[in-house]
């Protein structure tokens, strides 16, 4: 009895210590404005950039990160690279991931974003058969991990400055932008306002947009063969061109350059005494760090459009 009571007391003590440490760690993260427990999806728009010096951010959803990325390996890799991205002050999280991990992360995000417009996809699909007020637009998205250190809440409490704690939350974000806006930024048609930004927070959002536009420009330039970004076309697969072997095999995922090497790591003519390491495709970290998504939406008036314009479109991730 005494041994059982002592064991129960020790277990309760260990539990209390664990709870206190967990609370202290959570409080420390909160004080540092760090929250990796959720994923935020948002839209950045330059609608009021020139007139007001503002880069607007609108939240689409905030979900527990374990709910969005259910695979434990991908979740662990994403959190690991998010911490590295935050330490290096590199906001574009996708450039930190391996080529294979990018494919899984982007497709997972695409599913969650697409579900926001679930009924619109059905209504837009019926536009092929009946007169419809539904139109569509192309958006691009990527993942970021950054914390805006500049102040930005003063306009909410102008007579009670927030002080040094007026910083943004460090978290993983799925950032969406209209493709046409990205083209305008990438081509130089849309620049920072000559009158300056409303505050430092909007300026830092603009820097994220510039980095996003660089990834967009890099991707579409490689696909189109160097055409001007304002006129470049994505090709028949809407986000890149596939090799002939990929087209024959079908499916939504192109064949990677290393697939055959991984499937057949050794041939009969190889020297059996020398180990053969699986080959990996050569990709720059900036490659394939964005994905396009087709967003249908209701319009205020009906316009006759070609049948080909009123169909749901699939998008390939890789070239």
N, C-alpha and C positions, 0 to 999 in steps of 0.2 A: 504493500500500500504506500509506504513512504517513498519507494523508488518511483512508483507511478505518479504520485503527487509532485515529486521533484521534476520528473520529466515533463509533466504538464506545465509547470511553472517556467521551465526553461523554454518550452515551445512558445508560451505566451510572451515571454520576454523577447525572443527572437522576432516574433510577429510584430510586436510594438516597435522594435528597432527598425524593422524593414519598412513599416508604415511611415515612421518619422523621416527616414531617409528619402522615401519616395515623395513625401510631401515637400521636403526641403529641396529636392531636385526639381520638382514641378514649380515651386515658388521661384527658384533661381532662374529657370527658363522664362517664366512669366516676366520677371524683373528685367531680363535681357531682351524681352520682346521676341522670343523664339517659340515657334509652334509648329513642330513637325508631325503633330498628331492628325492634322487635317490637310486636305488638298483643296485649294480654291481655284475655280475656273472663272475667268473674267474676260471682258472685251476691252481693248484699248482703242480709242478713236481720236482722230485729229480734227474733229468737227469744229472745235473752237480754238484750234491752235493759233491761227493767225490773228483772229479778232480779239481773243482774251488771253492768249498765252497759256492755255490749259490743255492738258492731255487727259481726257476723261477716262475713268475706269469704272466699268459696271460689272458687278458680280453676277455670275450665272448660277453657281452653286458652291456650297462648302460641304464637303463630305469627309468622314473619317478616312484616313489614308489607307487603313487596312480594308475598308469596304471597296475602295477603288482598285487597289492592287492586292488581290487576294493571294497571289503566288508569293510565298515567303521569300524565295530567292530573289525575285525581282524587287520586292519591297525592301529587302536588306540592301541590295545593290543601289537602289535609288536613294535611300537615306544616307548611305555611305558617301555617294558622290555629291549629294546635296550639301553635306558638311564640308567637303573639299571645295565645292563651288563657292560656298559662303566665305571660307577662309581665303580663297584666292580672289575674291571680289569679281568673279566671272559669273554674270547673271544667267547665261544660257546653259541650263543644266544638261540639255541633250548632248552637248559637245563633250561632256565628261563620260558618257556611257559608251560601251562597246557597240560595234555595228549590229550585232545580234540582239543585244538588249534593247536598242532603240526600236527595233521592229515590234517587239512585244509591248513596250511602254506606249508608243504612239498608237498602236491599234487598240489598246485598252482605253486610252483617253478618247479615241475616236468613238468608241461604243458609248461611253458615258455622255459625251457631248451630243451625239446623234440622238440619243434617247430624249433629250430636251425638246426636240422637234418631232417626236414620234407621230402624232396625228397629222402633222403637216406633210410628212412623207407619203402617207396614204392619200390625202387630198390632192397633193401634187401629182401623184401617179395617175389619178383619174383624169387629170387635165388632158391626157392623150385622147380621151373618148368624148368629153363634153366640154362646153365652154366653161372656162375657169378663170377666176381672179387670182390664181396662184402664180407666183414667179419664183425665181431662185437666184441665189448669189453664191459666189465662191469665197470662202474664208480659209485662212491658214492658221495653224496653231503650233505652238511649241511649248516646252516646259522651262520655267525659270526658277531660280532660287536666289532671291536678293532681298536686301533690307534697305529701305530708303532712309538714309541717315539725316536728310534735310528736314526741317520743320515744315508743317503743312496744316496743322489744326488751328492755327491762330485765328483764321476767319470764322471758326465756330465759336471760339471764346476770346474775342478780341480784347476784352478788359481783364482777362485772367490768363496770361501766357502760360503755356504748358511747361516751358523750360527745357532742360536737357533731355527729359523723357519723351519729347515730341519726336519720336521716330516711328517708322513703319514696322510692321511685324515681319520677321523673317520666317517665311514659309514657302512651300512648293506651290507654284501656280501654273495652271494651264492657261496660257495667254493666247487669245484669239484676236485676229485683225482681218478686216476686209482686204481681199487680195488687191483691189485697185489702189487702196491707200498704201499698201506695201510697195506696189510698183511706183507710185509717185515719190515715195521716200527714197527708194533704191535708185531711181533715175535722176534724183536731184530736183525734180519738179516741186516737191514739197520740202521746205527747209524750216529751220528754227525761226520763230518770229523775230523780226527786226527790233521790236519793242521790248523783247525779253519775255521771260516766263513769269507767271503769276507768283510762283514761289519755287524754292528748291526742289520740292517734291515732284512738281510737274516737270521740272527739268530732268530729274532722274528717270521719270517715266519715258521721256523723250529719248534718253540714252538707251533704254531697253528696246524701244521701237527701232532705233538705228541699228542695234545689233541684230534684231529680228530681220530687218530689211537686208542686211548683209548676208544672212543665211539664205534668205529668199533669192537674192540676186545670184548668189553662188550656185544654188540648185538649178534655177531656170536657165542660167547661162550654160551650164554643162549639158543640159538637156537639149537646148535649142541650137547649140553650136556657135554661140557668140552673138546672137542677134541682140539688138537693143532691148533692154528690159521692158520698155514701154510697149513693145510690139511682139516680144518673144512668146512662142506658143509651147504648151506643155507636151504636145504630141498626142498620139492616139490613146495612150494609157492615162492621160490627164495629170500625171505627176512624174513622168519619166518614160523611157523606152526600154522594153525588155529585149533580151537576146532571143534568137530563134528557138533555142532549146526551151526557154521559159514559156514561149507562146504555145509550143506543142504540148508541153506538160499541163498548161492551164493552171487555174487556181489564182488566188489573190496575192500570193507571195512569189516574187521572182526567184529564180535559182541563183544562189550565191556562187561566186567564182570558186570557192573552196569546197563545194558540195561533193564533186567527184573525188577530190583528194581525201576527204573525210570518209567517203564510202569505200574507197579502194586505196588505203594508205600504203600498200606494197604490191608490186607487180612481180611476176615470175622472174623477170630479168634483173630485179633489184638484188643488190648484195645483201644477203640475209644477215651478215655479221654487223652491218651498220644500221642502227635504229633510224627509222623514218619518222620525223615529226609531222603531224598534220599541218598542212598549209592553211594560212588564213588570208582572206582577201585584203588587199591594200586599199584603205580608205582614209581620207583625211578626217579628223575629228569633226570638222564643220559639215561634212557630207551627210545628207539624209537626216537632218536634225529638225525638219519641219514636215508637216503633212497638211494637205488640202482637204477640205470638207465641204460638201454640197449642202447648202442650207435653203430649203424652200420656205416661202413666207406668203401670206395673203396680201394682195394688192388692193388699192382702193377703186380700181376700175379695170375693165376687161380689155385685153388687147389680143388680136389674132397673132399667134406665133406658130412657127413650124413645129411639126410633131416631134422632131429630133430635139427641140429645146424643152419639151415637156416630158422628159423621161428622167428617172433617177439615174445617177451616175456613180459608178464605182471608181475608186482611186487606188492606184498602185503606190506603194511606199517608196520603192527603190527603182533606180534606173535599170 
